[in-house]
Amino acid sequence: MTEVKRHIAIIGSGGAAMAAALKAAERGARVTLIERGTLGGTCVNVGCVPSKILIRAAHIARLRRASPFDDAVTAADPAIDAARLHARQQGRVEALRHAKYAGILADTPTIRVLHGEASLVDTHTLSVRRDDGDARLVTFDRALIASGARPAIPPLPGLAETPYWTSTTALASATIPSRLVVIGASVVAVELAQAFARLGSRVTILARSRLLSREDPAVGEALEATFQGEGIEIRRDTQAHRVDHDEGKFVLDTDAGALRVDQVLIATGRTPNTEGLNLGAIGVETRRGAIIVDDRLRTSVPGLYAAGDCTDQPQFVYVAAAGGSRAAVNMTGGEMRLDLSAVPEVIFTAPQVATVGLTEDAARQRGLVTDSRTLTLDAVPRGLVNFDDRGLIKLVAERDSGRLLGVQAVCGEAGELIQTAVMALRARMTVQEIADELFPYLTMVEGLKLCAQTFRQDVSRLSCCAG
């Protein structure tokens, strides 16, 4: 039964915090939301929204410069006005921040917003230090920590003395560097590397091992082939050992020799914003700074919950929002769990990368005997009519039952395709059941059906839309 007028304190104002605040208010709670910086958190301000605008602009630039139809549709080298592009990006960021955060908070009288730095005094009290140095105490019945994360900075000699970029500063910049080195090879690194390359930078990626090393090797290899075709240099098994800045240029000492470039982008992961919260003193357990939570979003301290990028859960805004909403229900007398058994991931490169469930290697580590099939895009009609057969779709199944275990896709619109795979996983469908489903012709998602059909037959022997 819903408890009325319980006071909920929330640290942060991003996806997890906003979802929690609105759900708690809806359930009759009084909410105090504490934000030390700009309302909205990472996604709208310095993450998903500005990066996808930049990526989209880079995609348009690429199509104007080169496409599979250049022999019939005249191409032209576009002029990139970085300042105007940045202004347009920031205009949309500000509009969304107002519409989805500031405006909603202003219209919800049961949510009070405090600006300042929060830290826990005890299990029912927060201290909020304002910009002017004054501090005030906030008592609460339950609290949610949703303080987010920030770019992780490696202990690279000389780096701190240089004007290097993180994803945050790169997206805040109105410049396109002529020569850019990206240190890192995971999601943020590959997205921004391709975007800046398409906008005119000469880009080199320094990968500690290979691109997207946590994914199936075929995924990274497919993306690497695309990047090399677009002129992006990838140096595998390469690390920087020192960075200096001299006369406006960065000089990097690497395993592959010295590099002299205009800018360095550090994209080596993210670290939770938890060090100033006094968590250890009140017994909140963490692992490498991330708050450990259970499937009800509970921390190790009764009455304290956590959600989003400051926790040990996957760092996706949709996971954060789902966690925040469920935590709010649980803080106001309800009972909800967050099921992370089928979490989709999308990387917004071109082609896109989208995955869900288990890779072959992960399945085998769990003791499962697998069977898998990989379908290249030249067997998918949508890829053929697009004149773009870069990439692949891979299905991993349990050998004896045929039950789908995971999907990895590198293709156009992979981010749209993957949700169908999520639903199939949740329904515990077999690959034969997927093969027997009706899929609309000339869609990329039809590739799931075709790949599933390859478990039983040679799809190259089928007519173009054979069921």
C-alpha positions as CSV (number, residue, x, y, z in Angstrom):
1,M,0.0,0.0,0.0
2,T,1.4,3.5,-0.9
3,E,2.8,5.5,2.0
4,V,1.8,9.2,1.8
5,K,4.1,12.2,2.5
6,R,7.2,10.1,3.1
7,H,10.2,12.5,2.5
8,I,12.6,11.2,-0.2
9,A,16.0,12.9,-0.8
10,I,17.6,12.4,-4.2
11,I,21.2,13.3,-5.0
12,G,21.5,14.2,-8.7
13,S,19.2,15.3,-11.4
14,G,20.0,13.0,-14.4
15,G,18.0,10.2,-15.8
16,A,17.8,8.0,-12.6
17,A,17.2,11.0,-10.4
18,M,14.4,12.5,-12.5
19,A,12.6,9.2,-13.0
20,A,12.8,8.6,-9.2
21,A,11.6,12.1,-8.3
22,L,8.6,12.0,-10.6
23,K,7.6,8.5,-9.6
24,A,8.0,9.2,-5.9
25,A,5.9,12.4,-6.3
26,E,3.3,10.5,-8.2
27,R,3.1,8.1,-5.3
28,G,2.5,10.9,-2.8
29,A,6.0,11.5,-1.5
30,R,7.6,14.8,-0.7
31,V,10.9,15.0,-2.7
32,T,14.0,17.0,-2.2
33,L,16.3,16.8,-5.3
34,I,19.9,18.1,-4.8
35,E,22.1,19.0,-7.8
36,R,25.6,20.5,-7.6
37,G,25.9,21.5,-11.2
38,T,23.6,21.8,-14.2
39,L,20.2,20.2,-14.1
40,G,19.8,17.1,-16.3
41,G,22.9,15.1,-15.7
42,T,25.1,13.5,-18.3
43,C,22.7,12.4,-21.0
44,V,21.1,15.6,-22.0
45,N,24.0,17.9,-21.3
46,V,27.3,16.2,-22.2
47,G,26.4,12.7,-23.3
48,C,23.7,11.1,-25.4
49,V,22.0,14.2,-26.8
50,P,25.0,16.4,-28.0
51,S,27.0,13.3,-29.1
52,K,24.2,12.0,-31.3
53,I,23.7,15.5,-32.8
54,L,27.4,15.6,-33.7
55,I,27.2,12.0,-35.1
56,R,24.2,12.8,-37.2
57,A,25.8,16.0,-38.6
58,A,28.9,13.9,-39.4
59,H,26.8,11.3,-41.1
60,I,25.2,14.0,-43.3
61,A,28.7,15.4,-44.1
62,R,29.8,11.9,-45.1
63,L,26.9,11.3,-47.4
64,R,27.4,14.7,-49.1
65,R,31.1,13.8,-49.6
66,A,30.7,10.1,-50.6
67,S,27.9,7.6,-51.0
68,P,27.3,4.3,-52.9
69,F,25.3,6.4,-55.4
70,D,28.0,8.9,-56.4
71,D,28.0,7.7,-60.0
72,A,24.3,8.8,-60.3
73,V,23.9,11.5,-57.6
74,T,26.6,14.1,-57.7
75,A,28.7,14.4,-54.6
76,A,30.3,17.6,-53.3
77,D,32.8,18.2,-50.5
78,P,30.8,20.0,-47.8
79,A,32.0,23.1,-45.9
80,I,31.9,22.5,-42.2
81,D,31.1,25.6,-40.0
82,A,32.1,24.2,-36.6
83,A,30.8,27.2,-34.7
84,R,27.4,27.1,-36.2
85,L,27.2,23.3,-35.8
86,H,28.1,23.7,-32.1
87,A,25.5,26.5,-31.6
88,R,22.8,24.3,-33.2
89,Q,23.8,21.4,-31.0
90,Q,23.7,23.5,-27.8
91,G,20.4,25.1,-28.8
92,R,18.8,21.6,-28.9
93,V,20.5,20.6,-25.6
94,E,19.2,23.7,-23.8
95,A,15.7,23.2,-25.2
96,L,15.5,19.6,-24.1
97,R,17.0,20.5,-20.7
98,H,14.2,23.0,-20.1
99,A,11.4,20.8,-21.5
100,K,12.4,17.5,-19.9
101,Y,14.0,18.7,-16.6
102,A,13.8,22.3,-15.5
103,G,10.3,22.9,-16.8
104,I,8.9,19.7,-15.3
105,L,10.5,20.3,-11.9
106,A,9.1,23.8,-11.8
107,D,5.6,22.5,-12.5
108,T,5.8,19.8,-9.8
109,P,5.2,21.5,-6.4
110,T,6.0,18.4,-4.4
111,I,9.6,18.4,-5.7
112,R,11.9,20.9,-4.2
113,V,15.3,21.5,-5.9
114,L,18.4,22.5,-3.8
115,H,21.6,23.5,-5.5
116,G,24.8,22.4,-3.8
117,E,27.2,19.6,-2.9
118,A,25.5,16.8,-1.0
119,S,27.1,14.4,1.5
120,L,25.7,11.9,3.9
121,V,25.9,12.8,7.6
122,D,24.1,9.6,8.7
123,T,21.4,7.3,7.4
124,H,18.7,9.9,7.7
125,T,20.5,13.2,7.2
126,L,22.3,15.0,4.3
127,S,24.5,18.1,4.4
128,V,24.1,20.4,1.4
129,R,27.0,22.8,0.9
130,R,26.0,25.8,-1.3
131,D,28.2,27.7,-3.6
132,D,28.5,30.5,-1.1
133,G,30.0,28.1,1.4
134,D,26.9,27.9,3.6
135,A,25.6,24.4,4.5
136,R,22.2,23.2,5.5
137,L,21.0,19.9,6.8
138,V,18.2,17.9,5.1
139,T,16.6,15.0,7.0
140,F,14.8,12.3,5.0
141,D,13.0,9.0,5.4
142,R,14.6,7.4,2.4
143,A,17.3,8.6,0.0
144,L,18.4,7.7,-3.5
145,I,22.0,8.3,-4.6
146,A,22.0,9.1,-8.4
147,S,25.2,11.1,-8.7
148,G,26.3,9.8,-12.0
149,A,29.8,9.4,-13.4
150,R,32.4,11.4,-15.2
151,P,35.2,10.6,-17.8
152,A,38.0,8.5,-16.3
153,I,41.4,10.0,-16.7
154,P,44.4,7.5,-16.9
155,P,47.6,8.2,-14.9
156,L,49.5,9.1,-18.1
157,P,52.7,11.1,-17.4
158,G,52.4,14.7,-18.6
159,L,48.7,14.5,-19.4
160,A,47.5,16.7,-16.6
161,E,49.7,19.6,-17.8
162,T,48.1,19.6,-21.3
163,P,44.7,20.9,-22.6
164,Y,43.5,17.4,-23.5
165,W,39.9,16.6,-24.4
166,T,37.5,14.3,-22.7
167,S,34.1,13.5,-24.2
168,T,32.7,16.3,-22.2
169,T,35.1,19.0,-23.5
170,A,35.1,17.6,-27.0
171,L,31.3,18.0,-27.2
172,A,31.6,21.5,-25.7
173,S,34.2,22.6,-28.3
174,A,33.4,24.6,-31.4
175,T,36.5,23.4,-33.2
176,I,37.4,20.5,-35.5
177,P,41.1,19.6,-35.0
178,S,43.1,18.9,-38.1
179,R,44.9,16.0,-36.5
180,L,43.2,14.0,-33.6
181,V,44.5,11.1,-31.5
182,V,41.8,9.1,-29.6
183,I,43.1,7.1,-26.6
184,G,40.6,4.3,-26.0
185,A,38.7,1.9,-28.2
186,S,35.4,1.4,-26.6
187,V,32.0,3.0,-27.1
188,V,32.7,6.7,-26.7
189,A,36.0,6.4,-28.4
190,V,34.7,4.8,-31.6
191,E,31.6,7.1,-31.8
192,L,33.6,10.3,-31.5
193,A,36.5,9.1,-33.5
194,Q,34.3,8.5,-36.5
195,A,32.3,11.7,-36.0
196,F,35.4,13.9,-36.0
197,A,36.9,12.0,-39.0
198,R,33.8,12.6,-41.0
199,L,33.8,16.3,-40.1
200,G,37.3,16.6,-41.4
201,S,39.9,15.5,-38.7
202,R,42.6,13.0,-39.5
203,V,42.1,10.5,-36.7
204,T,44.3,7.9,-35.1
205,I,42.9,5.5,-32.5
206,L,45.3,4.0,-29.9
207,A,43.8,0.7,-28.8
208,R,45.2,-1.1,-25.8
209,S,44.2,-4.3,-27.6
210,R,41.6,-3.9,-30.3
211,L,38.4,-2.1,-31.1
212,L,35.5,-3.0,-28.8
213,S,37.5,-5.7,-27.1
214,R,34.6,-6.6,-24.8
215,E,32.5,-7.6,-27.8
216,D,32.6,-10.6,-30.0
217,P,35.8,-10.3,-32.1
218,A,33.8,-10.3,-35.3
219,V,32.1,-7.1,-34.2
220,G,35.3,-5.2,-33.7
221,E,36.8,-6.6,-36.9
222,A,33.8,-5.5,-38.9
223,L,33.9,-2.0,-37.5
224,E,37.6,-1.8,-38.0
225,A,37.3,-2.6,-41.7
226,T,34.8,0.3,-42.0
227,F,37.0,2.7,-40.2
228,Q,40.0,1.9,-42.3
229,G,37.9,2.4,-45.4
230,E,37.1,5.9,-44.1
231,G,40.7,6.7,-43.5
232,I,40.8,6.3,-39.7
233,E,44.1,4.9,-38.6
234,I,43.8,2.2,-35.9
235,R,46.9,1.2,-33.9
236,R,46.2,-2.1,-32.1
237,D,48.1,-3.1,-29.0
238,T,49.4,0.4,-28.6
239,Q,49.6,2.6,-25.6
240,A,50.8,6.1,-24.9
241,H,53.5,6.4,-22.3
242,R,53.8,10.2,-22.1
243,V,52.0,13.3,-23.5
244,D,53.5,16.8,-23.8
245,H,52.1,20.0,-25.2
246,D,54.5,22.3,-27.0
247,E,53.8,25.3,-29.3
248,G,50.1,24.4,-29.7
249,K,50.7,20.7,-30.5
250,F,50.5,17.5,-28.5
251,V,53.5,15.1,-28.7
252,L,52.8,11.5,-27.7
253,D,55.3,8.9,-26.9
254,T,53.7,5.6,-27.9
255,D,54.6,1.9,-28.5
256,A,54.4,2.7,-32.2
257,G,56.7,5.8,-32.0
258,A,56.1,9.5,-31.6
259,L,53.0,11.3,-32.7
260,R,52.5,15.0,-33.1
261,V,48.9,16.1,-33.3
262,D,46.5,19.0,-32.7
263,Q,44.4,17.4,-30.1
264,V,44.1,14.4,-27.8
265,L,40.8,12.9,-26.8
266,I,40.8,10.7,-23.7
267,A,38.0,8.1,-23.9
268,T,39.0,5.3,-21.6
269,G,35.8,4.8,-19.6
270,R,33.9,6.5,-16.9
271,T,34.3,6.7,-13.1
272,P,31.4,7.1,-10.5
273,N,30.8,10.4,-8.8
274,T,30.9,9.0,-5.3
275,E,34.1,10.1,-3.6
276,G,32.5,13.2,-1.8
277,L,29.4,11.5,-0.5
278,N,30.9,10.1,2.8
279,L,29.7,6.6,1.9
280,G,32.3,4.7,3.7
281,A,31.6,6.4,7.0
282,I,28.0,5.2,7.1
283,G,28.7,1.7,5.7
284,V,27.6,1.9,2.0
285,E,29.6,-0.7,0.2
286,T,31.3,0.2,-3.1
287,R,33.6,-1.5,-5.6
288,R,36.1,0.7,-7.4
289,G,33.9,3.6,-6.4
290,A,30.7,2.2,-7.8
291,I,27.9,1.6,-5.3
292,I,26.8,-2.0,-5.0
293,V,23.0,-2.5,-5.3
294,D,20.7,-5.4,-5.5
295,D,17.8,-5.9,-8.0
296,R,15.6,-3.6,-5.8
297,L,18.2,-0.9,-6.0
298,R,19.0,-1.2,-2.3
299,T,22.5,-0.4,-1.0
300,S,24.1,-2.2,1.9
301,V,22.5,0.4,4.3
302,P,18.8,0.1,4.9
303,G,16.8,3.0,3.6
304,L,19.5,4.1,1.2
305,Y,19.1,3.3,-2.5
306,A,21.2,4.0,-5.6
307,A,20.6,4.0,-9.3
308,G,22.4,5.0,-12.5
309,D,26.0,5.4,-13.5
310,C,27.2,5.7,-9.9
311,T,26.3,2.1,-9.3
312,D,27.7,-1.3,-10.4
313,Q,24.9,-1.6,-13.0
314,P,25.4,-1.1,-16.8
315,Q,26.0,2.6,-17.6
316,F,23.1,3.3,-20.0
317,V,20.6,6.1,-19.4
318,Y,17.6,3.7,-20.0
319,V,19.0,1.4,-17.2
320,A,19.4,4.5,-15.0
321,A,15.8,5.7,-15.6
322,A,14.4,2.2,-15.0
323,G,16.4,1.9,-11.9
324,G,15.4,5.3,-10.6
325,S,11.7,4.6,-11.2
326,R,11.8,1.2,-9.5
327,A,13.8,2.6,-6.5
328,A,11.1,5.2,-6.1
329,V,8.4,2.6,-5.9
330,N,10.4,0.6,-3.3
331,M,11.2,3.8,-1.3
332,T,7.4,4.5,-1.1
333,G,6.2,1.1,0.1
334,G,6.1,-0.8,-3.1
335,E,8.0,-3.8,-4.4
336,M,9.7,-3.8,-7.8
337,R,12.8,-5.5,-9.2
338,L,15.0,-4.4,-12.1
339,D,15.5,-7.3,-14.5
340,L,18.9,-6.9,-16.3
341,S,18.8,-10.3,-18.0
342,A,18.4,-8.8,-21.5
343,V,19.9,-5.3,-21.7
344,P,20.4,-4.0,-25.3
345,E,23.5,-1.9,-26.1
346,V,23.8,0.4,-29.2
347,I,26.9,2.0,-30.5
348,F,26.1,4.9,-32.8
349,T,28.8,4.4,-35.4
350,A,28.1,3.8,-39.0
351,P,27.3,1.0,-39.4
352,Q,25.8,0.9,-36.0
353,V,26.7,-1.8,-33.5
354,A,24.0,-3.4,-31.4
355,T,24.1,-6.3,-29.0
356,V,22.0,-8.1,-26.4
357,G,22.4,-11.3,-24.4
358,L,25.5,-13.6,-24.5
359,T,28.4,-13.9,-26.9
360,E,29.6,-17.4,-27.7
361,D,32.5,-16.9,-25.3
362,A,30.3,-15.6,-22.4
363,A,27.8,-18.5,-23.0
364,R,30.6,-21.1,-22.8
365,Q,31.9,-19.5,-19.6
366,R,28.5,-20.2,-18.1
367,G,28.8,-23.9,-19.1
368,L,26.4,-23.7,-22.1
369,V,27.0,-25.6,-25.3
370,T,26.3,-23.2,-28.1
371,D,25.6,-23.2,-31.8
372,S,25.9,-19.9,-33.8
373,R,25.4,-18.5,-37.3
374,T,26.8,-15.3,-38.8
375,L,25.1,-13.7,-41.7
376,T,26.9,-11.0,-43.7
377,L,25.0,-8.1,-45.1
378,D,25.3,-9.2,-48.7
379,A,22.7,-11.8,-47.8
380,V,20.2,-9.2,-46.5
381,P,18.0,-7.6,-49.1
382,R,17.9,-4.2,-47.3
383,G,21.7,-4.1,-47.4
384,L,21.7,-4.9,-51.1
385,V,19.2,-2.2,-52.1
386,N,21.1,0.3,-49.9
387,F,24.3,-0.7,-51.9
388,D,25.9,-1.0,-48.4
389,D,26.8,-4.6,-47.4
390,R,29.2,-3.7,-44.6
391,G,28.7,-5.7,-41.4
392,L,27.0,-8.8,-40.1
393,I,24.3,-10.3,-37.9
394,K,25.2,-13.1,-35.5
395,L,22.9,-15.3,-33.5
396,V,24.1,-17.4,-30.6
397,A,21.8,-20.3,-29.6
398,E,21.9,-23.2,-27.1
399,R,22.8,-26.2,-29.1
400,D,20.3,-28.8,-27.8
401,S,17.2,-26.6,-27.4
402,G,17.8,-24.0,-30.1
403,R,16.9,-21.3,-27.5
404,L,18.3,-17.9,-28.5
405,L,21.1,-16.7,-26.1
406,G,22.4,-13.6,-27.8
407,V,22.5,-11.4,-30.8
408,Q,25.4,-9.2,-32.2
409,A,24.7,-6.9,-35.1
410,V,26.9,-4.5,-37.1
411,C,24.7,-2.9,-39.8
412,G,22.7,0.1,-40.7
413,E,19.8,0.6,-38.2
414,A,21.2,-2.1,-35.9
415,G,19.9,0.0,-33.0
416,E,16.3,-0.4,-34.3
417,L,16.8,-4.1,-35.0
418,I,18.1,-5.0,-31.6
419,Q,14.9,-4.4,-29.7
420,T,13.2,-7.3,-31.6
421,A,16.1,-9.5,-30.4
422,V,15.4,-8.3,-26.8
423,M,11.8,-9.3,-27.0
424,A,12.8,-12.7,-28.5
425,L,15.2,-13.3,-25.6
426,R,12.6,-12.4,-23.0
427,A,10.1,-14.7,-24.7
428,R,12.8,-17.5,-24.6
429,M,12.2,-18.1,-28.3
430,T,14.2,-20.6,-30.3
431,V,16.0,-19.7,-33.5
432,Q,13.5,-21.9,-35.4
433,E,10.6,-19.9,-33.9
434,I,12.3,-16.7,-35.1
435,A,12.8,-18.2,-38.5
436,D,9.1,-19.0,-38.7
437,E,8.0,-15.4,-37.8
438,L,6.7,-12.9,-40.3
439,F,9.2,-10.1,-40.9
440,P,8.4,-7.1,-43.2
441,Y,10.4,-7.3,-46.4
442,L,13.2,-4.8,-47.1
443,T,13.8,-4.0,-43.5
444,M,17.1,-4.5,-41.8
445,V,15.3,-6.5,-39.0
446,E,14.5,-9.1,-41.5
447,G,18.2,-10.0,-41.2
448,L,17.3,-11.6,-37.8
449,K,14.9,-14.0,-39.6
450,L,17.4,-14.8,-42.4
451,C,20.2,-15.5,-39.9
452,A,17.8,-17.7,-37.9
453,Q,17.0,-19.6,-41.1
454,T,20.6,-20.3,-41.7
455,F,20.6,-22.8,-38.8
456,R,18.5,-25.1,-41.0
457,Q,19.0,-24.0,-44.6
458,D,21.1,-22.1,-47.2
459,V,19.4,-18.8,-47.5
460,S,21.3,-18.0,-50.7
461,R,19.0,-20.6,-52.3
462,L,15.8,-18.8,-51.2
463,S,13.9,-16.3,-53.3
464,C,14.2,-12.7,-52.1
465,C,11.2,-12.8,-49.7
466,A,10.7,-16.5,-49.1
467,G,9.1,-17.4,-45.8
